[in-house]
Every structure is written in structure tokens, then in C-alpha cells.
Amino acid sequence: MAVSHNVFRGTNSVADFFDPDKNPPLPLVEIPDRLNPYRRDGVRIYAKMLTHLPAQNVKSLPALKMLREIPEARDNVIVEASSGSTVLSLGIIARVLWGHNNVNAYVTNKKPPESLNLLRLFGITPHLYGGLAQQEPTDETGIMCRLRRLVTERHDTVYPGQYDNANNWKAHEQWTGPQILKQLPETNIFCTTVGTGGCITGTASYLKSQKPSCRILGVFNVFGDATPGPRHFQGFNTCGFPWAEHVDTFVEVPSVDSYRMSMHLSREGLIAGPSSGQALRGLLDYIGQLKKAGGLSQLADETTGEVSCVFTCSDLPYHYLGQYFQKLGADEFPPIQNKILLQCDQLRHDERWILDPPQALEMLRRPTTLDKKNETSISSTSLSSNLEATPPPPTLWSTLRSCLSGVLTTSFSPPANRGPPTTCCPTHSTTLLLPADNTTPLVLDLRSPQAFQTQHIPHSINLPLAALTPELVANGDLFGDADAVHAVWSGMQALFAGPQVAGLLEGVKRDGRAVVLVCYDGDASRLGTAMLREGGVEGFSVAGGGGGGGGGLFL
Ligand SMILES: Cc1ncc(COP(=O)(O)O)c(C=O)c1O
């Protein structure tokens, strides 16, 4: 019986959550007319959302039933030949039931690394095998036969064996079939994809036993064109499950159509992976064939006059994300706007690298080695209190020497196509607030030479960044303009890579000095700071750029 209000409590809470008998039936949702071209022909199509099982895939039910029926699995190693839904469900449910944590997946080495990592995320150990990716259960040299032999030799190991374990299909006979018929007694067609054949055999067995007129459609892969989960018909032929007496017909669907249809389903809110799209595509193809042959009305329900169809949604799309973009055309997805931003500004920004002006002033007055201990420890004393605490002006000679320290050590010459780098001026000898030697941060000013000449931080070096155009400066919203971000980023890269600046930065790094970047509003220097940090320089920017307002540092 379902628990009250869907609340699961106590020591068995999660096991109860995984127990279909303690849950409402999985949703059966009619697809929107947009996805049903036969709605006007009286065809109604419902998605059976097996994705709403707690492990979010069709194999949760067989995994639960197989484990329940092999109680010795509790204390033994569990092995299974599966890279997807089955072993994921076994791994999750074994832990839910018994706290078991030794489930091993035997997986083709052709699986993408994300699939292997998905297993590892759930604590399942992948064991890779080479050769053919999708192997036949009857192949004597294949993985399934090897595992069957393994468990005869090793008595501490159990192999549920989804391909020949009757509890695989019986799980669907016990739960999926009865749920569907109870939810939709007028079901005329049941359609699902076929992998091991568990879902189709079990569901069909129940539906046919209760409603023999119900038509069963199996959907297969096209040989050599795999949709993950289902198989191709040729391989399925040898399946030992009693499917042949229940399955009326089958169709094959190319993988590209499976992916596309599942994308459409997902976009309509029925979030489902490729095999679910394959089931719906196969169903629509079959209905199309029936309509063409004039056989649709024969299937219509006596009570409703309509043809009611159910197909299965078997898993979610997320772990196939890469394949959607390989299979489908770029024009099937919305384009990424401002794509140019993927080519620049990919480095980390960190708010701790933005100094507010009082912090910057404090830092410029102190040896950087003090600040290095903890970059967040810079005290935020107000600018005015710092001004009052200004040390006495140094001599003219020491001022000049320190003003030029950046260039004296690196024989500075102008970078190509930019204004000349300008060092600070002797006028600051009389108004000098900030001591500068090779223990205080180096200040690099990215503004134009004109702006620099008008005002700047004493001892700073002007590195004009041509990409900071007057228009951009006037606009004042660098990060609102993707092209401008790219231009500033590229310009900054070229600026920092130029031999003189690169040499200067190397020297700064060697001396353990920080670098404070200033600009018009703080945005460009934030980009520059990220770049400096990437290069191992302890860079900072100043909120607001460094100039302006009451917090301005420019003199
Ligand atoms: C995503 C997915 N869809 C469909 C199937 C087919 O189910 P069955 O094995 O019951 O035929 C599988 C089987 O693993 C699957 O993983």
C-alpha cells in the first residue's frame, strides 16, 4: 500500500521509497498534440514514465526483483555485464536494501569516460573488456559467458544475469503491466524498446493475459546503428524470454531519429533519453503504416472510439548529452549568444583580488610581503585616515629613483602600436603619499597617456591599453559588451606578453611584489588581474578603477 502523502520514514525509509508496492503508479502522461500527428485520427498517445522510478530508469524494477530473489547477493560480490541502466540500478538498490558496496560492472572499453565515471559516482567498479562492444549472451567467448563461468568457479560472487534471469521480465509482469492497465483500461497498443527483452516480455505477458486484443509493438535498433539501451533484432532472436508468443510486431528506428524525438519529448516537459524517443518514433511509424493500410479503425476501442497507445520512457537524457550534439545538426539547437566569450576571459575571477580604494592605499604603503600572508586581511581603513598617516616625503633623488624603479630594472621601451609607457613624474616628489621600493606593489595604469598625464597614482607606470577606446570608456559597461571583453582580453594578453612587460612582470614575480592594476572603472583591470594571477603574479585591481570620487587614489 502506498505510504501516506509520499513520506517515507524510519529505518526502511529508502527501501520503501524503492518499493513499487509502497508508491503510487508511475505517471502515465498523454503527449501534447504537437508531438502527435495522428491526434485527429483519434489516436491518443501516453508516455509511461519509468524515469520516475527512484533510480530513474526502466531497469530499477528488474534490479529490485532480481536482488530480492537472490538473497545470497547480500553477502557476496555482485557482477553484471552492463554499462548502463541495469548495473546502475543494481548498484544503487543493493546499497539501499543491504548497504552492499561491492557491485562490479563489466563494460566495453568503447564507452565514453563519462559513462564510466557515472558508475564510479555511484560506487560501482567498472571492469573494462575489449573487442565487440555489444556482445551476444550466447557468444561462448563473450563477456556474459565469461561471467557465467566465473560464478561457477568463485563461490563468493553472484551474477544476476539480466539476459537470462526470468525475474528481469517478471518484474514488468508484476508492476509495469498491471499499473498500465489499471491506469488506462482502454490501452490498445503497448510499445517499448527491446534490449534484454525484459520490459516487453513482462508487460506484454500481463497485458495479453488480461486484454488479448492489446497489440504489442517492439522497437529495435537498426543493425550497426545503436541507440543506447535497446538492441538490434538479429541479436535479440536468441533471447530465451517468452517474448515471441506476446509480441505482435516490431519496427526499427535509426539512432538519429531516436535522439531527435527524445529531444522533442524533453522540450515538451517529458524529460527522457534516446531510447524513449526511439519508442515514440517507432510507435508513430507503426501508426503511420496502419493508417496507410487502412487498419487504424480496427484497433479503436469500443468504448472510446479512439486508439489509445502507451510507450515507455526508460531513462533520462543527461548522460547522453554529448551524443545529442554529435548526432543532430547544429541548426536543431538554439545558438549560443556572445560565443566570442568562450575564446577569452576563461580564467577565474576572485572578489578577494578587488581592492577598494582604502585597501589599495593601505597596501601601496606597506611591503607586500605583509599582505601576502593573508590577502583578505588587508584592513579597510579609510582613505582620509591614511592620508593623515602619510610618512614624511622622501628626498627628490629617492623619489625619482623609486618612481623609475620599474623601468630602470627592465630597460622599458614602448610596446608596438601603443602610446609610450610613461613612468611617474618628479612632480610627485612634493606630494608623494606613497613610498615605492621593491617591497611595495607595482602599480600599472592601463589608461591612455593623456588620462595618465592628467592624474595618476604616484610611482605608477602607464601601460596604455588601446582596446580601452574612448567609446568603451564612455559606455562604462565592459562586461555588457562581449566584443569589447574579447578586444580588451586579447589586447591585455599582447600587452603582458610583450618582451618588456613580460620582463617587468618576471622581475616583480621574482621579488615577490604584488601588482595593482588601475584603469577607468575597474573592469579591464579585473581581466588583467585574472591573467596576472594565472601567470603567477599576485595581481589586484581597484574597485572603480582607482580614480574618481571620494575614494580616488589619483593625484
Ligand atoms: C535506456 C534503456 N532503454 C531500454 C532498455 C531495454 O529494456 P529491456 O532490457 O527490458 O528490453 C534498456 C535496457 O537496459 C535501457 O537501458
The ligand as an SDF file (V2000), in Angstrom:
LIG
                    3D

 16 16  0  0  0  0  0  0  0  0999 V2000
   17.6890    3.1040  -21.5410 C   0  0  0  0  0  0  0  0  0  0  0  0
   17.1290    1.7510  -21.8440 C   0  0  0  0  0  0  0  0  0  0  0  0
   16.0450    1.6670  -22.5930 N   0  0  0  0  0  0  0  0  0  0  0  0
   15.5290    0.4630  -22.8930 C   0  0  0  0  0  0  0  0  0  0  0  0
   16.0940   -0.7080  -22.4570 C   0  0  0  0  0  0  0  0  0  0  0  0
   15.5070   -2.0330  -22.8390 C   0  0  0  0  0  0  0  0  0  0  0  0
   14.9110   -2.6650  -21.7680 O   0  0  0  0  0  0  0  0  0  0  0  0
   14.8370   -4.2350  -21.6820 P   0  0  0  0  0  0  0  0  0  0  0  0
   16.1920   -4.7320  -21.2870 O   0  0  0  0  0  0  0  0  0  0  0  0
   13.8340   -4.5090  -20.6320 O   0  0  0  0  0  0  0  0  0  0  0  0
   14.4650   -4.7780  -23.0180 O   0  0  0  0  0  0  0  0  0  0  0  0
   17.2140   -0.6380  -21.6780 C   0  0  0  0  0  0  0  0  0  0  0  0
   17.8570   -1.8350  -21.1780 C   0  0  0  0  0  0  0  0  0  0  0  0
   18.8550   -1.7880  -20.4670 O   0  0  0  0  0  0  0  0  0  0  0  0
   17.7410    0.6270  -21.3520 C   0  0  0  0  0  0  0  0  0  0  0  0
   18.8510    0.7640  -20.6100 O   0  0  0  0  0  0  0  0  0  0  0  0
  1  2  1  0
  2  3  1  0
  2 15  2  0
  3  4  2  0
  4  5  1  0
  5  6  1  0
  5 12  2  0
  6  7  1  0
  7  8  1  0
  8  9  2  0
  8 10  1  0
  8 11  1  0
 12 13  1  0
 12 15  1  0
 13 14  2  0
 15 16  1  0
M  END
$$$$
